[in-house]
Amino acid sequence: MTGTDQMRICYKCDYATTQPLKACPQCGQQQFRTASQIRTLGWVLAVIGAGLTIFMAWLSVVVGQVILLPNLPGTSTRFTGGPNMILFIVGVFGVVLAIGIASFSAGVFQIRNGRRNKGLVKVMLVLAAMFIIVAGIVRVFV
């Protein structure tokens, strides 16, 4: 296959064609991506998702030690919040961790299949919206 007859996929509705169209005949989107371009974006998404997941797991361990083991020798940081603050911290960390896992999963799907998984994209958007809403609520009440 040469570059001109490679399968192109509409990024909005998943319409597939080998024709060099300017716009998708189904949805009007003007951007087609090849499977190799989608796989490349999948690698980026998987690396970002894995990095976010690893970072949040590490941060959870560090913060968990500060909360649960405040009297360890050499500990200079103490947690002074109450049970509600612990629930908030765990909730925020959980949502960010879930975004990382969903991003990694979506990236792996794109790498394996050469197309994106709209369900995983929706999950990531819902999680991101939840994170923004929780942040806004906290700003109001804290």
C-alpha positions as CSV (number, residue, x, y, z in Angstrom):
1,M,0.0,0.0,0.0
2,T,1.3,3.4,-0.8
3,G,0.5,6.6,1.1
4,T,-2.3,7.5,-1.3
5,D,-4.3,4.2,-1.1
6,Q,-3.9,3.7,2.7
7,M,-7.1,3.3,4.6
8,R,-8.3,6.6,6.1
9,I,-10.7,6.8,9.0
10,C,-12.9,9.8,9.9
11,Y,-11.9,10.7,13.5
12,K,-15.5,11.7,14.3
13,C,-17.7,8.9,12.9
14,D,-15.2,6.2,12.0
15,Y,-16.2,6.2,8.3
16,A,-13.4,4.4,6.5
17,T,-12.2,4.9,2.9
18,T,-9.1,4.7,0.7
19,Q,-10.2,7.7,-1.3
20,P,-8.5,11.1,-0.7
21,L,-11.7,12.9,0.3
22,K,-11.7,16.5,1.7
23,A,-14.6,15.9,4.0
24,C,-16.4,12.8,5.4
25,P,-19.6,12.0,3.4
26,Q,-21.3,10.9,6.6
27,C,-20.6,13.6,9.1
28,G,-18.8,16.4,7.2
29,Q,-15.7,16.2,9.4
30,Q,-12.7,17.5,7.4
31,Q,-10.0,15.4,9.1
32,F,-9.2,11.8,8.2
33,R,-6.4,9.9,9.9
34,T,-4.7,6.8,8.8
35,A,-4.4,3.7,11.0
36,S,-0.7,4.4,11.5
37,Q,-1.5,8.0,12.6
38,I,-4.1,6.7,15.1
39,R,-1.6,4.1,16.4
40,T,1.0,6.9,16.9
41,L,-1.6,8.9,18.9
42,G,-2.3,5.7,20.8
43,W,1.3,5.5,21.9
44,V,1.2,9.1,23.1
45,L,-2.0,8.4,25.0
46,A,-0.7,5.2,26.5
47,V,2.6,6.8,27.7
48,I,0.7,9.8,29.2
49,G,-1.8,7.5,30.9
50,A,0.9,5.2,32.3
51,G,2.9,8.1,33.6
52,L,-0.2,9.6,35.3
53,T,-1.1,6.3,36.8
54,I,2.4,5.6,38.1
55,F,2.7,9.1,39.5
56,M,-0.7,9.0,41.3
57,A,0.1,5.6,42.7
58,W,3.4,6.9,44.1
59,L,1.7,10.0,45.4
60,S,-1.0,7.9,47.1
61,V,1.6,5.9,48.9
62,V,3.4,9.0,50.1
63,V,0.3,10.8,51.2
64,G,-1.0,7.6,52.8
65,Q,2.1,7.3,54.9
66,V,1.8,10.9,56.0
67,I,-1.9,10.3,57.0
68,L,-1.6,6.8,58.5
69,L,1.9,6.9,60.1
70,P,2.5,10.4,61.4
71,N,4.7,9.3,64.3
72,L,7.5,7.5,62.4
73,P,11.0,8.6,63.4
74,G,12.3,11.3,61.1
75,T,8.8,12.3,59.9
76,S,8.5,16.1,59.6
77,T,5.1,16.3,57.9
78,R,1.9,15.7,59.9
79,F,-1.6,15.5,58.6
80,T,-4.0,17.8,60.5
81,G,-7.2,17.3,58.5
82,G,-10.2,15.4,59.6
83,P,-12.1,12.4,58.1
84,N,-13.8,14.6,55.5
85,M,-10.5,15.8,54.2
86,I,-9.2,12.2,53.9
87,L,-12.3,11.3,51.9
88,F,-11.8,14.2,49.6
89,I,-8.1,13.4,49.1
90,V,-8.9,9.7,48.3
91,G,-11.7,10.8,46.0
92,V,-9.5,13.2,44.0
93,F,-6.7,10.7,43.8
94,G,-9.1,8.0,42.7
95,V,-10.6,10.1,39.9
96,V,-7.1,11.2,38.6
97,L,-5.9,7.5,38.8
98,A,-9.0,6.4,36.9
99,I,-8.3,9.0,34.2
100,G,-4.8,7.6,33.9
101,I,-6.0,4.1,33.7
102,A,-8.6,5.0,31.1
103,S,-6.1,6.9,29.1
104,F,-3.6,4.0,29.1
105,S,-6.4,1.6,28.1
106,A,-7.6,3.8,25.3
107,G,-4.0,4.2,24.0
108,V,-3.5,0.4,24.0
109,F,-6.8,0.0,22.2
110,Q,-5.7,2.5,19.5
111,I,-2.3,0.8,19.2
112,R,-3.8,-2.7,18.7
113,N,-6.7,-1.8,16.5
114,G,-5.7,1.3,14.5
115,R,-8.8,3.2,15.6
116,R,-10.1,4.8,18.7
117,N,-12.6,3.4,21.2
118,K,-15.3,6.0,21.6
119,G,-16.6,4.4,24.8
120,L,-13.2,4.9,26.5
121,V,-13.0,8.4,25.2
122,K,-16.4,9.1,26.8
123,V,-15.3,7.5,30.1
124,M,-12.2,9.8,30.2
125,L,-14.4,12.9,29.4
126,V,-16.9,12.0,32.2
127,L,-14.0,11.5,34.7
128,A,-12.4,14.8,33.7
129,A,-15.8,16.5,34.1
130,M,-16.2,14.9,37.5
131,F,-12.7,16.2,38.5
132,I,-13.6,19.7,37.4
133,I,-16.9,19.7,39.2
134,V,-15.4,18.4,42.4
135,A,-12.7,21.1,42.2
136,G,-15.3,23.8,41.8
137,I,-17.3,22.5,44.8
138,V,-14.2,22.4,47.0
139,R,-13.3,26.0,46.0
140,V,-16.8,27.1,47.1
141,F,-16.8,25.3,50.4
142,V,-13.2,25.5,51.5
